[in-house]
Structures are given as structure tokens and as C-alpha cells.
Amino acid sequence: MSFAEDVTFEGPRMKLAGRATVLGFLAHILPMVRGIQLKQHIVEGDYVATVFDMETVNGVDHVFDRIHIVDGQIKSIHAFYYSEQTAERQI
């Protein structure tokens, strides 16, 4: 699956636009990812929703990604996440 030229990535602390910018961001963070544990994956129409735990060099992040696909390309990614450390502080 490829990214649309005008793909957007939105997360709690950022909003990125454009294929080169989004790919640059992902290339920067992916080396810090040690593993992914998929929890749930839902497909409905042009949307994909995925819930997973992402183990990073800084600990575990709990993630929900909502991805919009148009004409076979990723048009937008909206990521919601919180770290395991954040969850522990809220208890």
C-alpha cells in the first residue's frame, strides 16, 4: 500500500502533510520500535482501524490508528496513543 501524495498524519502532538514529510517522520521513529502486538483490526469501507501495543526503546505505547484509504492509497492516518507510563500515573 502506498501513500497518497497529499497524505496527512495527525497525532496528539503533531499534524503532518505530504508524502515526503510523513515518510520522513516514519523513517525517523521506526528504528526506535522494537515490536508490535496487534490487539484488534477493523475494516469498514474506506477506513481501517487498528489497536496495538508498540514496544519502543522508551517503553510501551498503546496505540489506535484510524487510516483512510482512497483509490488504493493511504490518504490519512489519525493516531491516538498513550504510553504505559502515562497509564500507570493515572491509576
C-alpha positions as CSV (number, residue, x, y, z in Angstrom):
1,M,0.0,0.0,0.0
2,S,1.4,3.4,-0.9
3,F,0.9,6.8,0.5
4,A,-1.1,9.5,-1.5
5,E,1.0,12.5,-2.5
6,D,-1.1,14.7,-0.1
7,V,-1.3,12.2,2.8
8,T,-1.8,13.6,6.3
9,F,-0.7,12.2,9.6
10,E,-2.2,13.6,12.8
11,G,-1.3,12.6,16.3
12,P,-1.7,14.1,19.7
13,R,1.3,16.3,19.3
14,M,1.6,16.9,15.6
15,K,0.0,17.3,12.2
16,L,2.0,16.5,9.1
17,A,1.1,16.8,5.5
18,G,2.6,15.4,2.3
19,R,4.2,12.1,1.4
20,A,7.8,13.2,1.8
21,T,7.1,14.7,5.3
22,V,5.1,11.7,6.5
23,L,7.7,9.2,5.2
24,G,10.5,11.2,6.8
25,F,8.7,11.2,10.2
26,L,8.1,7.4,10.0
27,A,11.7,6.7,8.9
28,H,12.8,8.7,12.0
29,I,10.7,6.8,14.5
30,L,10.7,3.3,13.1
31,P,14.2,2.5,14.3
32,M,13.0,3.1,17.9
33,V,10.3,0.4,17.5
34,R,11.2,-3.0,19.0
35,G,7.9,-4.8,18.4
36,I,4.2,-4.6,17.8
37,Q,1.5,-6.6,19.4
38,L,-1.7,-6.4,17.4
39,K,-4.9,-6.3,19.5
40,Q,-7.7,-5.6,17.0
41,H,-8.0,-4.7,13.3
42,I,-11.3,-3.5,11.8
43,V,-12.0,-2.7,8.2
44,E,-15.2,-0.8,7.2
45,G,-15.5,0.7,3.8
46,D,-12.5,3.0,3.1
47,Y,-11.4,3.0,6.7
48,V,-9.1,0.7,8.7
49,A,-8.9,0.9,12.5
50,T,-6.1,-0.9,14.3
51,V,-5.4,-1.2,18.0
52,F,-1.9,-2.3,19.0
53,D,0.8,-2.1,21.6
54,M,4.1,-0.7,20.3
55,E,7.2,-1.6,22.2
56,T,9.8,1.2,21.8
57,V,13.2,1.9,23.3
58,N,11.3,4.1,25.8
59,G,8.7,1.6,26.8
60,V,5.3,0.5,25.6
61,D,2.8,2.8,23.8
62,H,-0.9,1.8,23.5
63,V,-2.0,2.9,20.0
64,F,-5.2,3.3,18.0
65,D,-4.7,4.3,14.3
66,R,-7.6,5.3,12.0
67,I,-6.5,5.1,8.4
68,H,-8.4,6.4,5.4
69,I,-7.7,4.7,2.1
70,V,-8.7,6.3,-1.2
71,D,-8.1,4.7,-4.6
72,G,-5.8,2.2,-3.1
73,Q,-3.6,4.7,-1.3
74,I,-3.3,5.8,2.3
75,K,-4.9,9.3,2.4
76,S,-4.8,10.0,6.1
77,I,-3.6,8.5,9.4
78,H,-5.0,9.7,12.7
79,A,-3.1,8.2,15.6
80,F,-4.2,8.2,19.2
81,Y,-1.7,6.8,21.8
82,Y,-0.6,6.9,25.3
83,S,2.4,5.4,27.0
84,E,2.3,2.7,29.6
85,Q,3.9,5.1,32.0
86,T,1.1,7.6,31.5
87,A,-1.5,4.8,32.2
88,E,0.3,3.9,35.4
89,R,0.3,7.5,36.6
90,Q,-3.5,7.7,36.1
91,I,-4.2,4.7,38.3
